[in-house]
Amino acid sequence: MQRIVFVPAAPADSGIARDMAPAGFELVEAAAGSPELRAAMPDCDYLVGLGDASMNDAFYAAAPRLKLVQLLSAGYDRCDIAAARRAGVPIANNGGANSVAVAEHAMMLMLAVAKRLIWLHTTTASGNWRGNDWMEKHLYELNGRTLGIIGLGTIGKKVARLGKAFGMTVQYFDVARLNEDAEDAMGARFRLFDEILRTSDIVSLHVPLLPATRHLIGPRELGLMKPTAYLINTCRGPVVDEAALTAALTNGTIAGAGLDVFDQEPTPPNNPLLSLDNVILTPHLAGPTWENRFKRFRNAFDNVQRVARGDAPYWVIPELRK
């Protein structure tokens, strides 16, 4: 019987994994970094869980039967990709299980920063009703504004469709450019990276964290943006140079930002971003929703069964695709 080793990220995951695990497989649960995990790996055929930096050459050497590392997350920046390549083991992400959630969260942040949601709530809760002169607060609509998407993967495409539903003009930059028919169907147009920054009212980031994307948005890039523009980041914190963003938000280089991710997580209490009134912050919770708790396991176990049948796995990360 083939063995699936499951590494839970949260206690609630255990019950879902047991309920959804496919018949005909042995499911072994073991905590990350535990002696139980090390003991289970020699007979492991499939690993289901989150990526971990400890999955190095020695890890793969101790798992000679391993055929697939199946992540429950979209991100894979904690994985040792080079070690997986040397071992010949594919790593697959969650197949867009959280893409709806993240796309909706990105739109929520756009609305929240454009309409000054925190100010509206604080003013109302304090009994100040409309506060001082509300005209000075510059509340904006999304309709008619230009949305620039950097990274048009599964999540980026969903953001594009939602942006169109709000009446926005959608443009994108991605290293994998769509053909014209696909752009027509989506209602989005390719622009060069700097064009996105210069011409967008809202820039939304949807790229993986790779050496090439670390600090993709820094002082130069922020300086290209409109002073009335907003930056939205729901991908990975280090994609943005946080010190440069703090400066840009403080000196008026850009109007505001909506952030679900940070350079260091949890972000320290002395992070100056926490004290700014033109930024909306959430604690890296764009992805988890009640619905996608089940989607990610459905995708994971479907992929396991594909490999067990001798088929190629879905959603292998780009760096390991043949």
C-alpha positions as CSV (number, residue, x, y, z in Angstrom):
1,M,0.0,0.0,0.0
2,Q,1.4,3.4,-1.0
3,R,1.9,5.9,1.9
4,I,0.9,9.5,2.1
5,V,2.7,11.4,4.8
6,F,0.6,14.4,5.9
7,V,2.2,17.4,7.7
8,P,-0.6,19.5,9.2
9,A,-0.4,23.3,9.3
10,A,-3.2,23.6,11.8
11,P,-5.1,21.2,14.2
12,A,-8.3,21.4,12.1
13,D,-6.4,20.1,9.1
14,S,-6.1,16.6,10.6
15,G,-9.8,15.9,10.5
16,I,-10.2,17.2,7.0
17,A,-7.3,15.1,5.8
18,R,-8.6,11.9,7.3
19,D,-12.1,12.5,5.9
20,M,-10.9,13.3,2.4
21,A,-7.9,10.9,2.0
22,P,-8.4,8.5,-0.9
23,A,-9.1,4.9,-0.3
24,G,-6.3,2.4,-0.9
25,F,-3.5,4.7,0.6
26,E,-2.0,4.7,4.1
27,L,-2.3,8.1,5.6
28,V,0.4,8.9,8.2
29,E,0.3,12.2,10.1
30,A,3.5,13.8,11.4
31,A,4.3,17.3,12.6
32,A,6.9,19.3,10.7
33,G,10.4,18.6,12.0
34,S,9.3,15.9,14.3
35,P,11.0,12.5,14.9
36,E,7.7,10.9,13.7
37,L,8.2,12.7,10.3
38,R,11.8,11.5,10.0
39,A,10.7,8.0,10.8
40,A,7.9,8.0,8.3
41,M,9.9,9.3,5.3
42,P,11.8,6.1,4.3
43,D,8.4,4.5,3.3
44,C,6.8,7.8,2.1
45,D,5.5,7.9,-1.5
46,Y,3.7,11.3,-1.3
47,L,4.2,14.2,1.0
48,V,1.2,16.5,1.6
49,G,1.7,19.7,3.6
50,L,3.5,23.0,3.5
51,G,7.0,23.7,2.2
52,D,9.8,23.7,4.7
53,A,13.5,24.8,4.5
54,S,14.5,21.5,6.2
55,M,13.5,19.6,3.0
56,N,17.1,19.6,1.8
57,D,19.3,17.0,0.1
58,A,19.5,14.9,3.2
59,F,15.7,15.0,3.5
60,Y,15.2,13.7,0.0
61,A,18.0,11.1,0.4
62,A,16.0,9.7,3.4
63,A,12.9,9.4,1.2
64,P,13.9,7.2,-1.7
65,R,10.3,6.3,-2.6
66,L,9.1,9.9,-2.7
67,K,7.2,10.7,-5.9
68,L,5.6,14.0,-5.2
69,V,5.7,16.9,-2.7
70,Q,2.2,18.3,-2.8
71,L,1.8,21.7,-1.1
72,L,-1.4,22.9,0.4
73,S,-0.2,26.5,-0.2
74,A,0.1,28.5,-3.4
75,G,3.5,29.9,-2.3
76,Y,6.6,27.7,-2.4
77,D,9.4,30.2,-1.4
78,R,10.3,28.1,1.6
79,C,11.1,25.0,-0.5
80,D,14.6,24.0,-1.4
81,I,13.9,23.8,-5.1
82,A,17.5,22.9,-6.1
83,A,17.4,19.9,-3.7
84,A,14.1,18.7,-5.2
85,R,15.5,19.0,-8.7
86,R,18.6,17.0,-7.7
87,A,16.3,14.3,-6.2
88,G,14.1,14.3,-9.3
89,V,11.0,14.9,-7.1
90,P,8.3,17.3,-8.4
91,I,6.8,20.0,-6.1
92,A,3.2,21.0,-6.9
93,N,1.3,23.9,-5.3
94,N,-2.3,23.9,-4.3
95,G,-3.7,24.4,-7.8
96,G,-5.3,27.7,-7.2
97,A,-7.4,26.4,-4.3
98,N,-7.1,29.8,-2.6
99,S,-7.2,31.9,-5.7
100,V,-10.8,33.1,-5.3
101,A,-10.1,34.1,-1.7
102,V,-6.9,36.0,-2.5
103,A,-8.5,37.8,-5.5
104,E,-11.5,38.9,-3.4
105,H,-9.1,40.0,-0.6
106,A,-7.1,42.1,-3.1
107,M,-10.4,43.8,-4.3
108,M,-11.3,44.3,-0.6
109,L,-8.0,46.1,0.0
110,M,-8.5,48.3,-3.1
111,L,-12.0,49.3,-1.9
112,A,-10.7,49.9,1.6
113,V,-7.9,52.2,0.7
114,A,-9.8,54.0,-2.0
115,K,-12.8,54.7,0.3
116,R,-10.8,55.2,3.5
117,L,-12.6,52.4,5.3
118,I,-10.6,52.6,8.5
119,W,-11.1,56.4,8.8
120,L,-14.9,56.0,8.1
121,H,-15.1,53.3,10.8
122,T,-13.1,55.2,13.4
123,T,-15.0,58.4,12.7
124,T,-18.3,56.7,13.1
125,A,-17.3,54.6,16.2
126,S,-16.0,57.7,17.9
127,G,-19.3,59.5,17.6
128,N,-17.9,62.1,15.2
129,W,-20.2,61.0,12.4
130,R,-18.6,62.7,9.4
131,G,-15.7,64.1,11.3
132,N,-14.2,67.3,9.9
133,D,-14.5,68.2,6.2
134,W,-15.1,64.8,4.5
135,M,-14.2,66.5,1.2
136,E,-10.6,66.6,2.3
137,K,-10.4,62.9,2.6
138,H,-10.8,62.2,-1.1
139,L,-12.9,59.1,-1.2
140,Y,-12.6,57.4,-4.7
141,E,-14.5,55.0,-6.8
142,L,-12.9,52.0,-8.6
143,N,-15.1,52.4,-11.6
144,G,-13.2,54.1,-14.5
145,R,-9.8,53.7,-12.8
146,T,-6.9,51.8,-14.3
147,L,-5.9,48.6,-12.6
148,G,-2.4,47.3,-13.2
149,I,-1.8,43.7,-12.4
150,I,1.8,42.4,-12.0
151,G,1.7,38.7,-12.4
152,L,-1.2,37.2,-14.4
153,G,-1.3,33.7,-12.9
154,T,-4.4,32.0,-11.5
155,I,-5.0,34.7,-8.9
156,G,-4.0,37.6,-11.2
157,K,-6.5,36.4,-13.8
158,K,-9.3,36.4,-11.2
159,V,-8.4,39.9,-10.1
160,A,-8.5,41.0,-13.7
161,R,-12.1,39.6,-14.0
162,L,-13.2,41.2,-10.8
163,G,-11.6,44.5,-11.8
164,K,-13.6,44.4,-15.1
165,A,-16.8,43.8,-13.1
166,F,-16.1,47.0,-11.2
167,G,-15.7,48.9,-14.4
168,M,-12.0,49.3,-14.3
169,T,-9.6,49.4,-17.2
170,V,-7.3,46.4,-16.7
171,Q,-3.7,46.1,-17.9
172,Y,-1.1,43.5,-16.9
173,F,2.6,42.6,-17.0
174,D,3.7,39.0,-16.9
175,V,6.7,37.2,-18.3
176,A,4.3,34.8,-19.9
177,R,2.3,37.1,-22.1
178,L,-1.2,36.1,-23.3
179,N,-2.0,36.0,-27.0
180,E,-4.4,38.6,-28.4
181,D,-7.4,36.4,-28.4
182,A,-6.9,35.5,-24.7
183,E,-6.5,39.2,-23.9
184,D,-9.7,40.0,-25.8
185,A,-11.6,37.3,-23.8
186,M,-10.3,38.6,-20.5
187,G,-10.5,42.3,-21.3
188,A,-7.0,43.0,-20.3
189,R,-4.0,44.4,-22.2
190,F,-0.3,43.7,-21.8
191,R,1.9,46.7,-20.9
192,L,5.6,46.8,-20.1
193,F,6.5,46.7,-16.4
194,D,7.3,50.4,-16.2
195,E,4.2,51.3,-18.1
196,I,2.1,49.5,-15.5
197,L,3.7,51.6,-12.8
198,R,3.4,54.9,-14.6
199,T,-0.2,54.6,-15.8
200,S,-2.1,52.6,-13.2
201,D,-4.2,54.1,-10.5
202,I,-3.9,50.8,-8.5
203,V,-1.0,48.3,-8.8
204,S,-1.8,44.8,-7.5
205,L,1.0,42.3,-7.1
206,H,0.5,38.6,-7.8
207,V,4.0,37.1,-8.3
208,P,5.8,34.3,-6.5
209,L,8.7,35.2,-4.3
210,L,11.9,34.3,-6.3
211,P,15.3,35.8,-6.4
212,A,14.2,37.9,-9.4
213,T,11.1,39.2,-7.6
214,R,12.6,40.0,-4.3
215,H,12.3,43.8,-3.8
216,L,10.7,43.9,-7.3
217,I,9.0,47.1,-6.0
218,G,11.7,49.5,-4.6
219,P,12.4,53.2,-4.6
220,R,12.8,53.4,-8.3
221,E,9.5,51.6,-9.0
222,L,7.5,53.5,-6.4
223,G,8.9,56.8,-7.8
224,L,7.4,55.9,-11.2
225,M,3.9,55.5,-9.7
226,K,1.3,58.3,-9.7
227,P,1.1,60.3,-6.5
228,T,-2.6,59.4,-6.4
229,A,-1.9,55.6,-6.9
230,Y,-2.3,52.8,-4.5
231,L,-0.2,49.6,-4.1
232,I,-1.8,46.3,-3.2
233,N,0.3,43.3,-2.1
234,T,-1.3,40.0,-1.4
235,C,1.5,37.8,-2.6
236,R,4.7,37.8,-0.5
237,G,6.1,40.6,1.7
238,P,9.7,40.7,0.4
239,V,8.4,41.4,-3.2
240,V,8.2,45.0,-1.9
241,D,11.1,46.9,-0.3
242,E,9.3,47.7,2.9
243,A,11.5,50.6,4.0
244,A,11.1,52.2,0.5
245,L,7.3,51.7,0.7
246,T,7.2,53.3,4.2
247,A,9.1,56.3,2.9
248,A,6.8,56.5,-0.2
249,L,3.7,56.4,2.0
250,T,5.1,59.0,4.4
251,N,6.3,61.5,1.9
252,G,3.4,61.3,-0.6
253,T,5.2,59.5,-3.4
254,I,2.1,57.3,-3.6
255,A,-1.3,57.8,-2.0
256,G,-1.7,54.6,0.0
257,A,-1.3,50.8,0.2
258,G,-3.2,47.7,1.1
259,L,-0.9,44.9,2.5
260,D,-1.7,41.4,3.6
261,V,2.0,40.4,3.7
262,F,5.2,41.7,5.3
263,D,8.9,41.4,5.0
264,Q,9.0,39.8,8.5
265,E,6.0,37.8,9.7
266,P,4.5,38.4,12.2
267,T,5.5,42.0,11.6
268,P,7.2,43.5,14.7
269,P,5.1,46.0,16.8
270,N,7.6,48.8,16.0
271,N,7.1,48.5,12.2
272,P,6.4,52.1,11.1
273,L,3.8,50.9,8.6
274,L,1.5,50.2,11.6
275,S,1.3,53.8,12.5
276,L,0.4,55.2,9.1
277,D,-3.2,56.3,8.3
278,N,-2.9,55.7,4.5
279,V,-2.4,52.0,4.6
280,I,-4.7,49.1,5.3
281,L,-3.1,46.0,6.9
282,T,-4.2,42.4,7.3
283,P,-2.2,39.5,8.9
284,H,-1.5,37.3,5.9
285,L,-5.0,35.9,5.9
286,A,-6.0,36.6,2.3
287,G,-5.9,32.9,1.4
288,P,-7.6,30.9,4.2
289,T,-11.4,30.8,4.0
290,W,-13.9,28.2,5.2
291,E,-14.5,27.1,1.6
292,N,-10.9,26.6,0.5
293,R,-10.0,24.5,3.5
294,F,-11.6,21.7,1.5
295,K,-10.5,22.8,-2.0
296,R,-6.8,22.5,-1.2
297,F,-7.1,18.9,0.1
298,R,-9.3,18.0,-2.8
299,N,-6.6,19.2,-5.2
300,A,-3.8,17.6,-3.2
301,F,-5.3,14.1,-3.0
302,D,-6.5,14.3,-6.7
303,N,-2.9,15.0,-7.6
304,V,-1.6,12.1,-5.5
305,Q,-4.0,9.8,-7.2
306,R,-2.9,11.1,-10.7
307,V,0.8,10.2,-9.9
308,A,-0.2,6.8,-8.4
309,R,-2.0,6.0,-11.8
310,G,1.2,6.9,-13.6
311,D,0.0,10.3,-14.9
312,A,2.0,13.5,-14.7
313,P,1.0,15.7,-11.7
314,Y,-0.8,19.0,-12.2
315,W,0.4,22.3,-10.9
316,V,4.2,21.5,-10.7
317,I,6.0,24.8,-9.9
318,P,7.6,26.5,-13.0
319,E,11.2,25.9,-11.8
320,L,10.7,22.1,-11.9
321,R,8.6,21.7,-15.1
322,K,10.2,19.6,-17.8
